[in-house]
Amino acid sequence: MITLTPKNKTVVLLCGIAFLNLSLFAIAGEMKNDETTTKQNRIEIKDFAFNPQTITVKSGEKVTWINRDEEPHTIVSVEKQFKKSTALDTDQEFTITAGAPGTYNYFCSVHPKMTGIIIVEK
């Protein structure tokens, strides 16, 4: 049987606290990286415009549009570089995975004056 002295109890408690802190820092770091990537690759549709109008991503990254207008909008690739979206109602999202490097021009088929560009890098 092992008997813990007050000094050993303190050491065990401090080690446990240190381990929990390290775990929390690791989890927070992962969450921050995911959040940064998501925000960075998010295009908001508001006031009949894509914002930002031009975005640069790496091949294989996801790009998400979210409709903040009261009107429906679509996302259609000019050169069919990705599958077109259905009509997005308010707060609906559409996500693609960026493919081969290049410039992807897109527009809203409901409002063709709404255009945007995705620059995909290697």
N, C-alpha and C positions, 0 to 999 in steps of 0.2 A: 504494500500500500504506500502511496506517495502522499506525503504531508506537505501542504503549501504553507510556507511562512509568509508573514505580511509582506516582506520584501519580494518574494517570488510572485505573490498575487499581484503586486503593483507592476512588475515586469510583464506578466501575462496580459494584464489589462492594457498597458501601453502598447504592447505588440498588436493586440486586437484592434485598438483604435487606429494605429498606424496603417494596418492592413485595410481597414474600412475606408480610410481617407484615400489611399492609393487607388482602391477600386472605384471610388466616386470620381476621382480625377480622370481615370481612364475612360469611364462611361461618359463623362461630360465632354471629353475631347472627341470621342467618336460622334456624339450627338452634334457637336458644333460643326465638325467636318461635313456631316450629312446635310445639316441645315444650310451651310454655306453653298454647297453644290446645288441644292434644290433651289435656293433663292436665285443663285447665279443663272440658272437655266430655266427660269420662269418668265413667261411672257404674259402680261396682263392685257386683256382686251377691255378698253374703257374709252368712252367718248368717241366711238367709231374709229379707233386706232389701236395698233399693236404697240405695246410699250414694254421693253425697248423695241424700236423698229428693226434694229440690227443687233444680233447676238452672235458671239463667237464661242464655240464649244469644241470639245475633242471628240473624235470618232468613238462611238460606243457609249457616249453619255446620253442621258435622257433630257428631252426638252418638253416642258409642259406649258400649255396655254390655259388660262382660266378666264371665262367670260364674266366681266363685271358690269356689262351693259344690261339694260332691260330687253334689248332686242337680241334675237338669235344671230349667231355668227358661225362661219365654217373656216376651216384651215385647209387650203388646197395647194399642193406643190405645183408650180408652173410646169416643171419638167418631169412630173410624176416620180420624184425622188423618194417620196414616202406616201403612204396610204392617206387619203383624204379623210377628214373628220365628218361625223354627222353634224347636224345643226346643234350648236351648243346653246342651251338656255342659260339664264342667269346662274352664276356660280358653278356651272359644269366645267369639267376639265377634259383636256385631250393631251395625250402624251405620245411622243415618238422616241425612238432611239436613233441618234445620228449615225448615218452610215459612212460611206466613203468620203474622204476629204473633198471639199469643193464648196461652191456657193449654192445654197438652196433658196430660191425665190419662191415666195408663197403669197396667197391673197385670200380674201373672203369671197366666196362665190355669191353670197347674198348682197354684198356691198363691194364690188370689184375695185373701187378706189382705195380700199384698205389693203395695203401691201406690207410685206416684211421680208427680211433676209436672215438666213442662218448661215454663218461661215463655219464650216466644219474643218478642223485642223487634225493632222495626224496625231 
